[in-house]
Amino acid sequence: MKAFILVSLNEGNEQTVLDELKAMPEIVNAYVLFGEWDILTEVELSGVEELGSFVMEKIRSREDVKLTSTLVVAGK
């Protein structure tokens, strides 16, 4: 399944966080943004449970992450 995860950071180290996220095999693409959100990631995972675990364990657990919002792709 494909999803997009918006990430808001506590501090302004977007490039460092972006590089670390891009190294994760689940992340297909990642971008630094201007505006309310700091980073947009595109992920490919096998299902909803794996997506939930990924978001909680690998993204939200980071000290520099303030908030996330996950958008699951419903169709193409």
N, C-alpha and C positions, 0 to 999 in steps of 0.2 A: 504494500500500500504506500501511496505517496502522501506526504504532508509537508506543510510549511510551518516553521516555528519562529515566531517573533520573539526577540530577546531584548530586554531592557537591563542595562548594567548599572551597578552602583557608582562606578567611577569611570573615568575616561580612558580606559586602556582597550579600546575597541580592536585595534590591530592585533594585539597579543592574543586576546580571546578569540578573534576570528581565525588566526593561524592555528590555535589549539583545536578549535572546533573542526576546521577543515581536515585535520589529521585523523578524525574519527571516520571509520569505514562506513557508518550509516549515513553520513552527510554527503550528499551528492554535490551540492553547491552551497555557498555561504557568501553573504554580502554585508558590508557596512552601510548603514542607512543614515540619512538626515531625518530629523523629526522626533516623534515620540518614542519610537523604537530604535535601538542601536544596531541590531544585527538581524538579518533574515536568513534562515537556513532552510534548505530543501532536503528532506530525508526520504529514504526508501527503507521500509521495514515490512516484516511479514504479516503483521496484524495489529489490532488495537492494543492488545496486552503488551506486546513488545514495544509499541510506540509509547505507552504510558510508562513503562519501566525505563526506557531510554530518556524520556523527558525528566523524570524524577531523579534518576540515579546519575545521569551524565551531564545534565544541563542545570536543572534547578538546584542541585546539591552544591554547585560552585559558589564560593563566597562572593564572587564578583557579580553574580546574577541577582537582580532585584525582582524581576517579573518575567513570565513567559506567557505567550498565547499560541495555542496550536490550532492550525487550520487543516483539516483533513480533506483531501481531494475526493469529491464525490463522482466525478466523471470528467471526460476529456472532450 
